[in-house]
Amino acid sequence: MGGAFKIGRFSGIDVKVHWTFFLLLAFFAFIGYQASGSPLGALTATVTIVALFLCVLLHEFGHSLVAQRLGIEIHSITLLPIGGVSNLESLPEKPADEVKISVAGPLVSVVLALIFFGVGLLLGAVPRVPTDLFAGFGSVGQFFFYLGYLNVVLAVFNLLPAFPLDGGRILRGLLATRLGAVRATRVSSTIGQVFAAAFFLIGLLSGDILLALVAVFIFFGASGEAQMVKQRELTRGLTVSDVMGTKPRTETVTPDYTFGQVLDSVIHGYQEDFPVLDDGKLVGMLTRNEIMTAAHSPEKYSRVRDLMKTNVPTISSQADLFEDGIRILQQSGLGALPVTENAELVGMLTLEDVAQASLLRPLSATEDVSGIDDGATSQKTASR
Ligand SMILES: [Zn+2]
């Protein structure tokens, strides 16, 4: 995410803050000052927001650490004015894993709430719903009690079945066991968008701009992820034969071709690498690199036989494109692999083929959006 900078690292996960977060701090410092008329009010409001975002960060770590345990890599957690975002390498494949990851965040918030309520009461807080954030808390105990309250709100809001909030992810995970990933995502993202529209209206009507912003975030998050899951399903199980250049479209050469003939093919054709066939049997590959090297000293290489690479790895037409195709291509260091079926050449798989298929596939990291309520709720509290 652009505009975010790193403030720390824990368990291999970068913690980042988006610069707009400081606008939020300044905004609440201002509100706090206005409401109380003293710098202490500004300080109280700022400390509250920072404490709240530390809770959001712990909520996100709840998601991220469980995801890590389930074998998903986490790049970073970013704090935005509307909440925290965990940046996952990939979406969990198993519905049960998604449910576990999604539950972990709100669970952390509930535990934090209990701890803060306990600390607050021990310090003599009066148990009541706080209404006077910017007039000061009266006591340190009341401040902890208020933090407990905010964590309850954090857990409850995130458990709403408004995909991509945690509750929506839990719903999707539960639906996916029956409906499959694509339909489950479609159903939950539709519900998410209905919630988003409602939040947006409520936000506008009550003047709660942050809630309206959160609504926009949910709306586009829902449709974006539905699209991504659909693509993932579309490209799942692609085999080499689905994207390779077939034999009729692949120009081959024989070991007896002269260098001049091959150079002509490279210059006038689209192909850069050529399978070498001897009596119909694959004996090697002639790559663009060798052709270009030979172009400098054509007298040394008169025939393809002298130029070609032998012992070239091949790939089966039925091999998985992303699992095996990319791996073998990378290991070979070649731009193209001969594709075989029963030891016979049936086509050629090039880096371009893989790249084109990748365009259909969501290779980029996906974002798990959660804990995004806090700003909105704090503001509501402030205006109450
Ligand atoms: Zn969450």
Residues whose N, C-alpha, C, O or C-beta is under 5 A from the ligand:
A	BS01	ZN	G105 N158 D166 S370 G371
